[in-house]
């Protein structure tokens, strides 16, 4: 996937941006890639392709990387 790295970076940024603006949400899990969360993920990469299949694959990657980063941010810091 040509744009996999971009999807990764945008997913990480998405999670970090929400955590910075609304840190209380870190107590909740990252939402599954469905409904509104999937639509938001698609908006993060809709400038990269006009192909709906590629767009959806990239959106899934954005959501996965955002979820991973969210888990890292939510994890308690080691002493």
Buried (B, 14 or more C-beta within 10 A) or exposed (E): EEBEEBBBEBBBBBBBEBBEEEEEEBEEEBBEBEEEBBEBBBEBBEEBBEEEEBBBBBBBBBBBBBBBBBEEBBEEEEE
